[in-house]
Amino acid sequence: MKPKKAQTSIEFAILVAFAMMLLVVLLSVFQENVATIQKDQEWTRAQQVYDIIFTEIYLAQSTYTNYTRTFEIPGNIQGSDITIDCINDRDIIINYNEKKFVFFLNRTIPGCEDNLNIGIVTIKKIPWSNDPSGNLIDECIVFGENTLCG
């Protein structure tokens, strides 16, 4: 028995609809994977900027008193501008691709809010004392040429 033209048309329409639904599902899965990869790449790039800062702090912590070093924080990552904010001399926020990536320092670094910016940055390890007799009590790491501890 031959199928009727109407039955063939309905079967074809169902087959096309199924194929379209499958295509939409595959495209949405692909798009979700691309978005996840892009987020991971943005995080990695922000982490690289933070690693520059963290490495310089670590170097300053592990070296001698009166250590001074200048380093550069890039203002652009793969064509996208970045900015850096420091809150309470301890929390670093890297703004990249209209997203904020927050990193926390393990200690307060005086001068962070005013002197940690894009471009050339100075970090120092200086003697510090709040003892009235002037005896050295500790050492302090600061950002900026004229920043003092305490």
C-alpha positions, 0 to 999 in steps of 0.5 A: 500500500502506498503512503498518501501524500499528506502522510509523507508531508507530515513525516517529513515535517516531523523529521525536519522539526526533530533535526532542528531541535537537535541542531539547537541543542548542539549549538547551545551546548557548543555556545556554553562550552565557548563561554566557559572557556572564555571565562577561564581565559579571562580568569587566567589573564587576571591571575597572571597580573596578580601573580606579578604583584604577588611575586614582587611582594614575596621577593620583598618579604624574603630579602634584606631591609632597604630593598627597593625595586621597580616593576611594571604592571601592564595596562593592556592584556590582548587588546583589552585595557585593565585597571587595578584598585586596592582596598584597605591596602589589602584587597586587590581588584583587577578590572578586565573585560568589564569584569572584576577579579578580586584577590586578597593579600596575606598582609596589609601593604601600606601605599597599596591604595595610592601607589598600586596602579598600571605602569611602573610601581615601586616596592620597598622593604624599610625598617619600622619602629613605633618604639619611642626609643627608636629601636628597630622592631620590625620591617615593613613592605610598602608600595610607593617612594614616599610611603611610610609604615605604621 
